[in-house]
Amino acid sequence: MLGKINSFQSLGTLDGPGVRAVVFLQGCPLRCICCHNPETWAADGGSTVTAEELFHKILRQKSYFGKTGGVTVSGGEPLLQAEFLQELFTLCKNDGIHTALDTSGCILNAAAKALLKKCDLVLLDYKYTNAADYKAYTGMEKARVDEFLEYLLNAGIPTVLRQVIIPGKNDTKASVEALCAVAKAHKNVQKIELLPFKKLCVSKYDAMNLPFPLKDTPSPTAEQMAALEALIPKEYL
């Protein structure tokens, strides 16, 4: 089966446990105001590979994975290529490679459900805890990510909740406490990760002649991030 990938990162340490190969797939239906990979939006971009070709590229990294590492597939939105990814993850799991999916949870169809059976871990980008903000800043209804998370709970799939902290949008005590409440209501959630908003992507937007909605928004300070992370219960750190 053919898939579209944007890029491949070896020896990643920020997208799941241990040392990982990280694959960025092409295509995304959302338009999040903080998106740092606008080059992944177009479904017809990137390069075409077979699942077998991509698997062998991952396999070459296996000696670095150790006991906790593996492969993480991100995007873009990987659920757009769920059938391709199911084939890739089947190959990985048959070879004992840990599989993680980094997703917005925007799609929950039959192909997505079949893929989730091959996932050892889901990194779920739970972007906002307010429904109005979700719709305004991503174009997606919050109900869709809640439905996705509920499915992960019922399927017993280990999950990490991730949220990019954007000053003026979701950087409040109330917002983080609401995120913690979501975790507590879903026993499959193992960890909460708060990620500081950064503007390293501005040059990408400029090169694509696209306006970056948060060009004038500052990144949160280390002190601000530490104060918010202090609100997270120890069991989710």
N, C-alpha and C positions, 0 to 999 in steps of 0.2 A: 504494500500500500504506500502511496506517495503522500508526503507531508511537506509543508512549507515552514522552514525555520528562518529566523532572523539572525541568530548568532549562537555561538557555543562557548561556554566558559569552563575551563578546567580548574580544578583545585579551588572551588568556591567554598567559603566558610560562613556565609551570611544567609543562606537560603535552605535551612533545615539542619539537622544534626550532623556533626562530623565534617569531613572533607567530601565535597560533592562535585560531580559534573552538573553544570546548570545549562539547560537548553531553553532558549527563548524562541517560542513559536511566533509565527506571523499571523496577524489578524486580530482585531478587537472591535466589538460592537459598542463599547462604552467610550465616553469622552470625558474622563475625569480631569478636573481642573489642575490637579497636581501631577498628571502623568509625566513620567520622565523618559518614556520610550515612544514618542510619537511616530517614529519610523516603523513601528510594528503595527500600526493601525490598519493599513491596507492589506486585505486578504491575499492580493495577488503579488505582493512584494516578496522579498527574501529569496532564498534558494530552495530548490526542490530536492528532496532526498527520499529514499525508501526507509522504512522502519529498520530493515536489516542493516543498511549503511550506517544509520545513526546509532544503532545498538553497538556495532563494532567500534565506532568512535568512542562511545562510553566505556566499552570493555577495556580499551587501552588505558583507561584511568583507574581501573579497578584496584590495582595494587596500592593505591593511595587512600582508598576508602576506609580501610581498617574495619573495626567492628560496628561503627555507628554511621559511617558515611554512605553514599549512594548517588542516586541521580535525582535532580529536581527539575521539573519542567514548568516554565513560566511563560510569560508573553509580553505583550499581547494577551489574548485570552485563550489558553490551551483547550478549553472545552469546545471551541469552534472546530477543533480537529480531534474530537474524542475517539473516533474509530481508528485513526492513525495511531493515536497515543495508546489506545488499548493494545494494539499489536506490539508497540514498542515496549510497554510495561510488562506484557506477557513474556517477551524475550528476556527482559531484565530479571523478572522474578524467577524464571526458570534457571537463571544463572546465579541466583542468590543475591541479587543487587537490590538494595532498599530503594523504594520508589516514593517520591513525594510530588504532590501537585500543588502549585501556587496559583490560586484562582480567585476571581471575584464572586464566584458562585452564581453567575448570571444565567446559567443554562442548566436545566434539570430535565432532560429528555431521556429516552431509552438508551441512547449511545453514551450519555454522560453517566448514567447509572451503571452501565456495563463497565465503563472505565473505572469508576470508583471502587469496584470489586478488586481491581488490580493495584490500588493505592495503599501503601503502608501508612502514609501520613498525608493530611491535607493542610496546607498553609492557606487559611481563608482570610482574604482581605476584607475585613469588616470595617468599612470606610468611615461611617458616621453612625451615631446612635439615634439620630433624629430623622424621621421619615422625610420631612421637607428638605433638609440639607442633602440627604441621599439623592433625591430626585434632582435638586438644583445643581449639585456639584458633580454628578456622575452620569445623569440621564437615566438612571436605573431606579426602580422602585425598591425600597428597603424590604418590602415583603418577600421579594425574590431571594435575597440573601438569607432571610430568616427561614424560608422554606428549605433552602439548601442546607443550612445548618441543622435543621430539624431532621432532615434525611440522614445526614452524617451521624447524628445522635442515634437514630433508630437502627442504622447499619453498624454502629459500634466502631466507627472509623476515627482513630486518633486525630485530633485537630489542634492546630495552633491558630489563635486569633491574632491578626496583625492589623495595625492601624498606623497610617502616616499622620503624625501630629503637625497640624498646620495652624500657625498663629492666627487668631481671629475666627477660626472655623471650628476646631474641635480640641482646643488646648486648655479646656477648663476642668476643674475638679469634678464637676457634675458629669461631664462627658465621659471621663475615664472611669468614674464610679459606675456609670451606666454600662460601660463595656464589661467591667468586672461582673456586674449582675447578669449579663448575658452568658458569661463563662460559667457562673455558678449554676445557672439553669440548664446547663448541658454538660453532663458528666464525661463526655468524650473529649472536652477541651482540656488539654494538658498544659498549655502555656499561653501567655499573653505577651506579645511583642509590640512595643511602641517604637516607631521609627521616625526620626526627625526629618521633617520636610527639608529638601535641599534644592538648589537651583542650578546644579551642574548641567541640566538639560537645556538651558536657555540657548546655547549655541546650536543645538539641534533644531529648535523651533525657528531660529533665525535663518539657518541654512535651508529650511523647508518653506520659508516665507509665511510662517504661521505665527499668530500672536500667542504668547504664553500668558494665560490669565493671571498667574501669580508672580509675574515678573517683579512687582514692587513689594511683594510680601517677604519679610525677613525669615530666615531660618530660626527655629527655636534655639535658645541658648542651652548650654550643657546644664546650667542650673535649673532652667525651666523643665527640661526633660527629666532630671533627677527628682524634682518635686512631684511630677506626675507618676513616675515609675514607683515612687514610694507609696503610692495609693494602691498598688497591685498586691494582693495577698501573696504570701511567700510561696504557696503551693503552685502559683502560676508563673513563677520566675525561673 
